[in-house]
Amino acid sequence: MGYGCEKDFHIEDYAESFRRTSPVKRTWDRRSSKGVPHVEPDPLTDDQRKLLLNLGALGLAGETGEVVDIIKKHLFHGNPLDRDKLLEELGDQLWYFQCLLEAADATFAEVAEKNDTKRRKRYPAGFKPGGGIR
């Protein structure tokens, strides 16, 4: 995160940078017949969608194990919490999460909005252990 004159890094910036390392190459910037720029991607093929779903789900599961291991070593082995390693592994999770977002033609903001709505319904008076409405 930046301070002062530096630019903060936003999730939209991340989604854009993901495209440079995505296993699926898509055309994002093209112009209409009238020369108007579009930022909509080419549609995914079925094979591209399957690739992103597989890679995203399996990668996310694997990286979750790495995060759990860092926390286990801290809580049960008495190691100091390795914040840098934790953030690195969370970043790997974010990359695989972005694979799933791309496969679903969804955005992080869309997922966050849906989750916010769900949580507000489940915990209308705020979170209380065992107090959620299902």
DSSP file (Angstrom, degrees, kcal/mol; ACC not computed):
  #  RESIDUE AA STRUCTURE BP1 BP2  ACC     N-H-->O    O-->H-N    N-H-->O    O-->H-N    TCO  KAPPA ALPHA  PHI   PSI    X-CA   Y-CA   Z-CA
    1    1 A M              0   0    0      0, 0.0     2,-0.2     0, 0.0     7,-0.2   0.000 360.0 360.0 360.0 139.8    0.0    0.0    0.0
    2    2 A G        -     0   0    0      4,-0.1     2,-0.3     2,-0.1     6,-0.1  -0.562 360.0-156.5 -95.5 161.0    1.2    3.4   -0.8
    3    3 A Y    >   -     0   0    0     -2,-0.2     3,-2.0     4,-0.1     2,-0.3  -0.919  59.9  -6.4-129.8 156.7    1.2    6.6    1.2
    4    4 A G  T 3  S-     0   0    0     -2,-0.3    -2,-0.1     1,-0.3     0, 0.0  -0.410 135.5  -4.3  64.3-122.3    1.3   10.2    0.2
    5    5 A C  T 3  S+     0   0    0     -2,-0.3    -1,-0.3     2,-0.1     2,-0.1   0.593 108.7 105.2 -83.8 -11.2    1.8   10.6   -3.5
    6    6 A E  S <  S-     0   0    0     -3,-2.0     2,-0.4     1,-0.1    -4,-0.1  -0.372  76.6-113.0 -70.9 150.7    2.3    6.8   -4.1
    7    7 A K        -     0   0    0     -6,-0.1     2,-0.1    -2,-0.1    -1,-0.1  -0.690  26.1-125.8 -84.9 131.8   -0.6    5.0   -5.8
    8    8 A D        -     0   0    0     -2,-0.4     2,-0.6    -7,-0.2    -1,-0.0  -0.482  24.9-117.9 -70.5 147.4   -2.4    2.4   -3.7
    9    9 A F        -     0   0    0     -2,-0.1     2,-0.2     4,-0.0    -1,-0.1  -0.800  36.1-166.3 -89.5 122.7   -2.6   -1.1   -5.2
   10   10 A H    >>  -     0   0    0     -2,-0.6     4,-1.7     1,-0.1     3,-0.6  -0.699  34.4-110.6-110.1 161.3   -6.2   -2.0   -5.8
   11   11 A I  H 3> S+     0   0    0      1,-0.3     4,-2.6    -2,-0.2     5,-0.2   0.811 118.7  59.4 -61.5 -30.1   -7.8   -5.4   -6.7
   12   12 A E  H 3> S+     0   0    0      2,-0.2     4,-2.0     1,-0.2    -1,-0.3   0.881 103.9  51.4 -64.9 -36.5   -8.6   -4.1  -10.1
   13   13 A D  H <> S+     0   0    0     -3,-0.6     4,-2.4     2,-0.2    -2,-0.2   0.895 109.7  50.5 -63.8 -39.4   -4.9   -3.5  -10.6
   14   14 A Y  H  X S+     0   0    0     -4,-1.7     4,-2.4     2,-0.2    -2,-0.2   0.933 108.1  51.3 -64.7 -45.8   -4.3   -7.1   -9.5
   15   15 A A  H  X S+     0   0    0     -4,-2.6     4,-1.0     1,-0.2    -1,-0.2   0.893 111.9  48.2 -58.9 -40.0   -6.9   -8.5  -12.0
   16   16 A E  H  < S+     0   0    0     -4,-2.0     3,-0.5     1,-0.2     4,-0.4   0.912 112.0  47.6 -67.1 -42.2   -5.2   -6.6  -14.8
   17   17 A S  H >X S+     0   0    0     -4,-2.4     3,-1.1     1,-0.2     4,-0.6   0.812 101.9  66.0 -69.7 -27.9   -1.8   -7.8  -13.8
   18   18 A F  H >X S+     0   0    0     -4,-2.4     3,-1.6     1,-0.2     4,-1.0   0.874  89.7  66.3 -57.0 -37.6   -3.1  -11.4  -13.6
   19   19 A R  H 3< S+     0   0    0     -4,-1.0    -1,-0.2    -3,-0.5     7,-0.2   0.789  93.8  58.6 -58.9 -28.3   -3.7  -11.3  -17.3
   20   20 A R  H <4 S+     0   0    0     -3,-1.1    -1,-0.3    -4,-0.4    -2,-0.2   0.763 117.5  31.2 -72.7 -23.5    0.0  -11.1  -17.9
   21   21 A T  H << S+     0   0    0     -3,-1.6    -2,-0.2    -4,-0.6    -1,-0.2   0.335  89.4 126.5-114.5   4.6    0.6  -14.4  -16.1
   22   22 A S     <  -     0   0    0     -4,-1.0    -3,-0.0    -3,-0.2     4,-0.0  -0.336  61.9-136.1 -64.3 142.4   -2.7  -16.2  -16.8
   23   23 A P  S    S+     0   0    0      0, 0.0     2,-0.6     0, 0.0    -1,-0.1   0.640  94.3  67.8 -71.1 -12.0   -2.4  -19.6  -18.4
   24   24 A V  S    S-     0   0    0     25,-0.0     2,-0.6    27,-0.0    -2,-0.1  -0.942  78.4-148.9-112.1 118.0   -5.1  -18.5  -20.8
   25   25 A K        +     0   0    0     -2,-0.6     2,-0.3    -4,-0.1    -5,-0.1  -0.769  25.1 170.9 -90.1 122.2   -4.2  -15.9  -23.2
   26   26 A R        -     0   0    0     -2,-0.6     2,-0.6    -7,-0.2    -4,-0.1  -0.922  36.9-115.8-128.1 153.5   -7.1  -13.6  -24.2
   27   27 A T        +     0   0    0     -2,-0.3    15,-1.4     1,-0.2     3,-0.1  -0.811  38.4 164.7 -88.7 122.3   -7.4  -10.4  -26.1
   28   28 A W        +     0   0    0     -2,-0.6     2,-0.7     1,-0.2    -1,-0.2   0.779  59.4  54.9-106.6 -39.4   -8.6   -7.7  -23.8
   29   29 A D        +     0   0    0     10,-0.1     2,-0.3     8,-0.1    -1,-0.2  -0.869  67.6 132.8-105.3 112.4   -7.9   -4.4  -25.6
   30   30 A R  E     -A   38   0A   0      8,-1.2     8,-2.7    -2,-0.7     2,-0.4  -0.938  45.0-119.3-147.4 168.8   -9.4   -4.2  -29.1
   31   31 A R  E     -A   37   0A   0     -2,-0.3    -2,-0.0     6,-0.2     8,-0.0  -0.868  20.2-122.5-117.2 147.6  -11.3   -1.6  -31.0
   32   32 A S    >   -     0   0    0      4,-2.4     3,-2.2    -2,-0.4    -1,-0.1  -0.180  44.5 -91.0 -72.8 175.7  -14.7   -1.8  -32.6
   33   33 A S  T 3  S+     0   0    0      1,-0.3    -1,-0.1     2,-0.1    -2,-0.0   0.735 131.5  54.3 -62.4 -20.3  -15.3   -1.1  -36.3
   34   34 A K  T 3  S-     0   0    0      2,-0.1    -1,-0.3     3,-0.0    -2,-0.0   0.319 122.4-106.9 -95.0   7.4  -15.8    2.5  -35.3
   35   35 A G  S <  S+     0   0    0     -3,-2.2    -2,-0.1     1,-0.3     0, 0.0   0.578  70.2 146.4  82.0   9.4  -12.4    2.7  -33.5
   36   36 A V        -     0   0    0      1,-0.1    -4,-2.4    -5,-0.0    -1,-0.3  -0.677  50.5-119.5 -81.9 128.2  -14.0    2.7  -30.0
   37   37 A P  E     -A   31   0A   0      0, 0.0     2,-0.4     0, 0.0    -6,-0.2  -0.408  27.4-163.2 -69.7 142.7  -11.8    0.9  -27.4
   38   38 A H  E     -A   30   0A   0     -8,-2.7    -8,-1.2    -2,-0.1     0, 0.0  -0.929  17.6-169.9-119.3 146.7  -13.3   -2.1  -25.7
   39   39 A V        +     0   0    0     -2,-0.4   -10,-0.1   -10,-0.2    -1,-0.1   0.236  52.3 115.8-117.9  10.8  -11.9   -3.7  -22.5
   40   40 A E        -     0   0    0    -10,-0.1    -2,-0.1     1,-0.1   -10,-0.1  -0.626  65.7-124.2 -76.2 136.0  -14.2   -6.8  -22.6
   41   41 A P        -     0   0    0      0, 0.0   -13,-0.2     0, 0.0     3,-0.1  -0.346  27.5 -92.9 -77.4 161.2  -12.2  -10.0  -23.1
   42   42 A D        -     0   0    0    -15,-1.4   -14,-0.0     1,-0.1     0, 0.0  -0.463  58.7 -93.5 -60.9 145.1  -12.6  -12.5  -25.8
   43   43 A P        -     0   0    0      0, 0.0     2,-0.2     0, 0.0    -1,-0.1  -0.306  42.7-109.1 -61.7 147.9  -15.0  -15.2  -24.6
   44   44 A L        -     0   0    0     58,-0.1     2,-0.1    -3,-0.1   -18,-0.0  -0.512  26.4-129.1 -73.7 144.0  -13.4  -18.3  -23.0
   45   45 A T     >  -     0   0    0     -2,-0.2     4,-2.4     1,-0.1     5,-0.2  -0.470  29.7-105.4 -80.0 165.9  -13.6  -21.5  -24.9
   46   46 A D  H  > S+     0   0    0      1,-0.2     4,-2.4     2,-0.2     5,-0.2   0.908 123.1  50.6 -59.0 -41.5  -14.8  -24.6  -23.0
   47   47 A D  H  > S+     0   0    0      2,-0.2     4,-2.2     1,-0.2    -1,-0.2   0.888 109.8  49.4 -65.6 -38.9  -11.2  -25.9  -22.8
   48   48 A Q  H  > S+     0   0    0      2,-0.2     4,-2.5     1,-0.2    -1,-0.2   0.910 111.3  49.6 -65.7 -41.8   -9.9  -22.6  -21.4
   49   49 A R  H  X S+     0   0    0     -4,-2.4     4,-2.6     1,-0.2    -2,-0.2   0.926 111.3  49.0 -63.3 -44.2  -12.7  -22.5  -18.8
   50   50 A K  H  X S+     0   0    0     -4,-2.4     4,-2.8     2,-0.2     5,-0.3   0.903 110.3  51.7 -61.9 -41.3  -11.9  -26.1  -17.7
   51   51 A L  H  X S+     0   0    0     -4,-2.2     4,-2.8     1,-0.2     5,-0.3   0.942 112.2  45.2 -59.9 -48.6   -8.2  -25.2  -17.5
   52   52 A L  H  X S+     0   0    0     -4,-2.5     4,-2.5     2,-0.2     5,-0.2   0.886 114.0  49.5 -64.7 -39.1   -8.9  -22.2  -15.3
   53   53 A L  H  X S+     0   0    0     -4,-2.6     4,-2.5    -5,-0.2     5,-0.3   0.944 115.4  42.9 -64.6 -47.5  -11.4  -24.1  -13.1
   54   54 A N  H  X S+     0   0    0     -4,-2.8     4,-2.6    -5,-0.2     5,-0.4   0.960 118.5  43.2 -62.9 -52.2   -9.0  -27.1  -12.6
   55   55 A L  H  X S+     0   0    0     -4,-2.8     4,-2.3    -5,-0.3     5,-0.3   0.910 116.5  48.4 -62.2 -43.4   -5.9  -25.0  -12.0
   56   56 A G  H  X S+     0   0    0     -4,-2.5     4,-2.3    -5,-0.3     5,-0.2   0.942 115.7  41.4 -63.5 -49.0   -7.8  -22.5   -9.7
   57   57 A A  H  X S+     0   0    0     -4,-2.5     4,-2.1    -5,-0.2    -2,-0.2   0.940 120.3  41.7 -66.9 -48.2   -9.4  -25.1   -7.5
   58   58 A L  H  X S+     0   0    0     -4,-2.6     4,-2.2    -5,-0.3    -2,-0.2   0.907 117.2  48.0 -68.0 -40.4   -6.5  -27.5   -7.2
   59   59 A G  H  X S+     0   0    0     -4,-2.3     4,-2.7    -5,-0.4     5,-0.2   0.908 110.8  50.8 -65.7 -41.9   -4.0  -24.6   -6.8
   60   60 A L  H  X S+     0   0    0     -4,-2.3     4,-2.0    -5,-0.3    -1,-0.2   0.906 110.7  49.4 -62.6 -41.9   -6.2  -22.9   -4.2
   61   61 A A  H  X S+     0   0    0     -4,-2.1     4,-1.6    -5,-0.2    -1,-0.2   0.923 112.6  47.4 -63.5 -43.5   -6.4  -26.2   -2.2
   62   62 A G  H  X S+     0   0    0     -4,-2.2     4,-1.3     1,-0.2    -2,-0.2   0.920 113.0  47.4 -64.4 -44.1   -2.7  -26.7   -2.3
   63   63 A E  H  X S+     0   0    0     -4,-2.7     4,-2.1     1,-0.2    -1,-0.2   0.827 105.7  59.6 -68.4 -31.0   -1.9  -23.1   -1.3
   64   64 A T  H  X S+     0   0    0     -4,-2.0     4,-2.7    -5,-0.2    -1,-0.2   0.900 102.7  53.5 -62.3 -39.5   -4.4  -23.4    1.6
   65   65 A G  H  X S+     0   0    0     -4,-1.6     4,-2.1     1,-0.2    -1,-0.2   0.880 107.2  51.2 -60.7 -37.8   -2.4  -26.3    2.9
   66   66 A E  H  X S+     0   0    0     -4,-1.3     4,-1.8     2,-0.2    -2,-0.2   0.894 110.5  48.1 -67.8 -39.2    0.7  -24.1    2.9
   67   67 A V  H  X S+     0   0    0     -4,-2.1     4,-2.1     2,-0.2    -2,-0.2   0.933 111.3  50.8 -64.0 -45.7   -1.0  -21.4    4.8
   68   68 A V  H  X S+     0   0    0     -4,-2.7     4,-2.8     1,-0.2    -2,-0.2   0.888 108.1  53.3 -59.3 -39.8   -2.3  -23.9    7.3
   69   69 A D  H  X S+     0   0    0     -4,-2.1     4,-2.5     2,-0.2    -1,-0.2   0.896 106.9  51.1 -64.8 -40.4    1.2  -25.3    7.8
   70   70 A I  H  X S+     0   0    0     -4,-1.8     4,-1.5     2,-0.2    -1,-0.2   0.926 113.9  44.5 -60.9 -44.9    2.6  -21.8    8.5
   71   71 A I  H  X S+     0   0    0     -4,-2.1     4,-3.1     2,-0.2     5,-0.3   0.898 111.7  52.9 -68.2 -41.1   -0.1  -21.2   11.2
   72   72 A K  H  X>S+     0   0    0     -4,-2.8     4,-3.0     1,-0.2     5,-0.9   0.923 108.1  50.7 -59.6 -45.2    0.4  -24.7   12.6
   73   73 A K  H  X5S+     0   0    0     -4,-2.5     6,-2.2     3,-0.2     4,-0.5   0.851 114.3  45.5 -63.4 -33.1    4.1  -24.2   13.0
   74   74 A H  H  X5S+     0   0    0     -4,-1.5     4,-0.5     4,-0.2    -2,-0.2   0.950 121.2  35.2 -72.7 -50.1    3.4  -20.9   14.8
   75   75 A L  H  <5S+     0   0    0     -4,-3.1    -2,-0.2     1,-0.1    -3,-0.2   0.861 132.6  23.0 -76.4 -37.0    0.7  -22.2   17.1
   76   76 A F  H  <5S+     0   0    0     -4,-3.0    -3,-0.2    -5,-0.3    -1,-0.1   0.705 127.1  41.4-107.8 -22.5    1.8  -25.7   17.9
   77   77 A H  H  <<S-     0   0    0     -5,-0.9    -3,-0.2    -4,-0.5    -4,-0.1   0.512 100.9-123.1-102.2  -7.5    5.6  -25.7   17.3
   78   78 A G     <  +     0   0    0     -4,-0.5    -4,-0.2    -6,-0.3    -3,-0.1   0.616  57.3 150.1  77.8  12.1    6.2  -22.3   18.9
   79   79 A N        -     0   0    0     -6,-2.2    -1,-0.2     1,-0.1    -2,-0.1  -0.449  55.8-100.3 -71.9 149.8    7.8  -20.8   15.8
   80   80 A P        -     0   0    0      0, 0.0     2,-0.4     0, 0.0    -1,-0.1  -0.429  48.1 -94.7 -63.8 147.8    7.4  -17.0   15.3
   81   81 A L        -     0   0    0      1,-0.1     2,-1.6    -7,-0.1     3,-0.2  -0.521  33.5-140.7 -66.4 120.7    4.7  -16.2   12.8
   82   82 A D     >  +     0   0    0     -2,-0.4     4,-2.7     1,-0.2     5,-0.2  -0.650  25.1 178.9 -85.6  86.8    6.5  -15.8    9.5
   83   83 A R  H  > S+     0   0    0     -2,-1.6     4,-2.8     1,-0.2     5,-0.2   0.884  76.4  52.6 -59.9 -42.5    4.5  -12.9    8.2
   84   84 A D  H  > S+     0   0    0      1,-0.2     4,-2.1     2,-0.2    -1,-0.2   0.925 112.5  44.4 -61.6 -44.5    6.4  -12.5    5.0
   85   85 A K  H  > S+     0   0    0      2,-0.2     4,-2.5     1,-0.2    -1,-0.2   0.897 112.6  52.9 -66.3 -39.8    5.9  -16.2    4.1
   86   86 A L  H  X S+     0   0    0     -4,-2.7     4,-2.5     1,-0.2    -2,-0.2   0.937 110.9  46.1 -60.5 -46.6    2.2  -16.0    5.1
   87   87 A L  H  X S+     0   0    0     -4,-2.8     4,-2.1     1,-0.2    -1,-0.2   0.875 110.8  53.8 -65.0 -36.2    1.7  -13.0    2.8
   88   88 A E  H  X S+     0   0    0     -4,-2.1     4,-1.8    -5,-0.2    -1,-0.2   0.934 111.6  44.1 -62.3 -45.7    3.5  -14.8    0.0
   89   89 A E  H  X S+     0   0    0     -4,-2.5     4,-2.1     2,-0.2    -2,-0.2   0.872 111.4  53.3 -69.2 -36.5    1.3  -17.9    0.3
   90   90 A L  H  X S+     0   0    0     -4,-2.5     4,-2.2     2,-0.2    -1,-0.2   0.869 107.2  53.5 -63.8 -35.0   -1.8  -15.7    0.6
   91   91 A G  H  X S+     0   0    0     -4,-2.1     4,-1.9     2,-0.2    -2,-0.2   0.896 106.2  51.6 -64.2 -40.4   -0.7  -14.0   -2.6
   92   92 A D  H  X S+     0   0    0     -4,-1.8     4,-2.0     1,-0.2    -2,-0.2   0.905 109.0  51.4 -61.9 -40.0   -0.4  -17.4   -4.3
   93   93 A Q  H  X S+     0   0    0     -4,-2.1     4,-2.8     1,-0.2    -2,-0.2   0.911 106.6  54.1 -61.1 -41.3   -4.0  -18.1   -3.1
   94   94 A L  H  X S+     0   0    0     -4,-2.2     4,-2.3     1,-0.2    -1,-0.2   0.890 106.0  52.5 -60.6 -39.4   -5.1  -14.8   -4.6
   95   95 A W  H  X S+     0   0    0     -4,-1.9     4,-1.5     2,-0.2    -1,-0.2   0.934 112.5  43.8 -62.8 -45.9   -3.6  -15.8   -8.0
   96   96 A Y  H  X S+     0   0    0     -4,-2.0     4,-1.7     1,-0.2    -2,-0.2   0.867 111.3  55.0 -68.5 -34.9   -5.5  -19.1   -8.0
   97   97 A F  H  X S+     0   0    0     -4,-2.8     4,-2.2     1,-0.2    -1,-0.2   0.899 105.2  53.5 -60.8 -40.6   -8.7  -17.3   -6.8
   98   98 A Q  H  X S+     0   0    0     -4,-2.3     4,-2.7     1,-0.2    -1,-0.2   0.851 102.5  58.1 -64.9 -33.6   -8.3  -15.0   -9.8
   99   99 A C  H  X S+     0   0    0     -4,-1.5     4,-2.2     2,-0.2    -1,-0.2   0.933 108.5  45.9 -57.8 -44.8   -8.2  -18.1  -12.0
  100  100 A L  H  X S+     0   0    0     -4,-1.7     4,-1.8     2,-0.2    -2,-0.2   0.880 110.6  52.5 -67.5 -37.9  -11.6  -19.1  -10.7
  101  101 A L  H  <>S+     0   0    0     -4,-2.2     5,-2.8     2,-0.2     4,-0.3   0.929 110.2  48.5 -61.7 -44.4  -13.0  -15.6  -11.1
  102  102 A E  H ><5S+     0   0    0     -4,-2.7     3,-1.3     1,-0.2    -2,-0.2   0.914 110.1  51.7 -61.7 -42.5  -11.9  -15.6  -14.7
  103  103 A A  H 3<5S+     0   0    0     -4,-2.2    -1,-0.2     1,-0.3    -2,-0.2   0.836 114.1  43.5 -63.7 -32.5  -13.5  -19.0  -15.3
  104  104 A A  T 3<5S-     0   0    0     -4,-1.8    -1,-0.3    -5,-0.1    -2,-0.2   0.361 108.9-123.0 -92.8   4.6  -16.8  -17.7  -13.8
  105  105 A D  T < 5S+     0   0    0     -3,-1.3     2,-0.3    -4,-0.3    -3,-0.2   0.928  70.7 131.8  49.9  47.4  -16.6  -14.4  -15.7
  106  106 A A      < -     0   0    0     -5,-2.8     2,-0.3    -6,-0.1    -1,-0.2  -0.767  51.0-133.8-124.6 167.6  -16.8  -12.7  -12.3
  107  107 A T     >  -     0   0    0     -2,-0.3     4,-1.9    -3,-0.1     5,-0.2  -0.833  25.7-116.7-119.3 160.5  -14.9  -10.0  -10.4
  108  108 A F  H  > S+     0   0    0     -2,-0.3     4,-2.8     1,-0.2     5,-0.2   0.904 117.7  55.3 -59.1 -41.6  -13.6   -9.8   -6.9
  109  109 A A  H  > S+     0   0    0      1,-0.2     4,-2.5     2,-0.2    -1,-0.2   0.884 105.4  51.9 -60.8 -39.4  -16.0   -6.9   -6.2
  110  110 A E  H  > S+     0   0    0      2,-0.2     4,-2.2     1,-0.2    -1,-0.2   0.917 111.9  45.6 -63.7 -43.4  -19.0   -9.1   -7.3
  111  111 A V  H  X S+     0   0    0     -4,-1.9     4,-2.5     2,-0.2    -2,-0.2   0.921 113.3  49.8 -65.1 -44.2  -17.9  -11.9   -4.9
  112  112 A A  H  X S+     0   0    0     -4,-2.8     4,-2.4     1,-0.2    -2,-0.2   0.901 110.9  50.1 -62.2 -41.2  -17.4   -9.4   -2.1
  113  113 A E  H  X S+     0   0    0     -4,-2.5     4,-2.2     2,-0.2    -1,-0.2   0.925 111.4  47.5 -63.5 -45.4  -20.8   -7.9   -2.7
  114  114 A K  H  X S+     0   0    0     -4,-2.2     4,-2.2     1,-0.2    -2,-0.2   0.901 113.4  48.5 -63.4 -40.5  -22.6  -11.2   -2.7
  115  115 A N  H  X S+     0   0    0     -4,-2.5     4,-2.7     2,-0.2    -1,-0.2   0.881 109.0  53.2 -67.9 -37.3  -20.7  -12.3    0.5
  116  116 A D  H  X S+     0   0    0     -4,-2.4     4,-2.3     2,-0.2    -2,-0.2   0.927 110.1  47.7 -61.9 -45.1  -21.6   -9.0    2.2
  117  117 A T  H  X S+     0   0    0     -4,-2.2     4,-1.8     2,-0.2    -2,-0.2   0.917 112.7  49.2 -60.7 -44.6  -25.3   -9.5    1.4
  118  118 A K  H  X S+     0   0    0     -4,-2.2     4,-2.4     1,-0.2    -2,-0.2   0.921 112.1  47.4 -61.8 -46.1  -25.1  -13.1    2.7
  119  119 A R  H  X S+     0   0    0     -4,-2.7     4,-2.9     1,-0.2    -1,-0.2   0.886 109.1  53.6 -65.2 -38.9  -23.4  -12.0    6.0
  120  120 A R  H  < S+     0   0    0     -4,-2.3    -1,-0.2     1,-0.2    -2,-0.2   0.870 112.2  45.1 -65.0 -35.5  -25.8   -9.2    6.6
  121  121 A K  H  < S+     0   0    0     -4,-1.8    -2,-0.2    -5,-0.2    -1,-0.2   0.908 116.8  45.3 -70.2 -42.1  -28.7  -11.7    6.3
  122  122 A R  H  < S+     0   0    0     -4,-2.4    11,-2.6     1,-0.3    -2,-0.2   0.857 127.1  27.1 -71.7 -35.9  -27.0  -14.3    8.5
  123  123 A Y    ><  +     0   0    0     -4,-2.9     3,-1.9     9,-0.2    -1,-0.3  -0.565  66.9 161.2-127.0  67.6  -25.9  -11.8   11.2
  124  124 A P  T 3  S+     0   0    0      0, 0.0    -1,-0.1     0, 0.0     3,-0.1   0.788  83.7  39.5 -62.5 -27.0  -28.4   -8.9   11.2
  125  125 A A  T 3  S-     0   0    0      1,-0.4     2,-0.1    -3,-0.1    -5,-0.1   0.194 128.9 -88.7-103.4  15.0  -27.3   -7.8   14.7
  126  126 A G    <   -     0   0    0     -3,-1.9    -1,-0.4    -7,-0.2     2,-0.2  -0.153  65.8 -42.1  94.9 163.8  -23.6   -8.5   14.1
  127  127 A F        +     0   0    0     -3,-0.1    -4,-0.1    -4,-0.1    -8,-0.0  -0.426  56.4 165.8 -70.3 132.9  -21.6  -11.7   14.6
  128  128 A K    >   -     0   0    0     -2,-0.2     3,-3.1     0, 0.0     4,-0.2  -0.963  47.3-100.1-140.8 128.4  -22.3  -13.7   17.8
  129  129 A P  T 3  S+     0   0    0      0, 0.0    -2,-0.0     0, 0.0     0, 0.0  -0.231 109.6   2.6 -50.5 128.3  -21.0  -17.3   18.1
  130  130 A G  T 3  S+     0   0    0      1,-0.1    -3,-0.0     3,-0.0     0, 0.0   0.514 107.8 104.8  73.4   5.9  -23.9  -19.7   17.3
  131  131 A G    <   +     0   0    0     -3,-3.1     2,-0.1     2,-0.1    -1,-0.1   0.338  44.2 119.4-103.3   8.1  -26.1  -16.7   16.6
  132  132 A G        -     0   0    0     -4,-0.2     2,-0.5    -9,-0.1    -9,-0.2  -0.393  61.1-127.0 -76.3 151.4  -26.3  -16.8   12.8
  133  133 A I              0   0    0    -11,-2.6    -1,-0.1   -12,-0.1    -2,-0.1  -0.853 360.0 360.0 -94.8 126.0  -29.6  -17.2   10.8
  134  134 A R              0   0    0     -2,-0.5    -1,-0.1   -12,-0.0   -12,-0.1   0.401 360.0 360.0-110.5 360.0  -29.3  -20.1    8.3
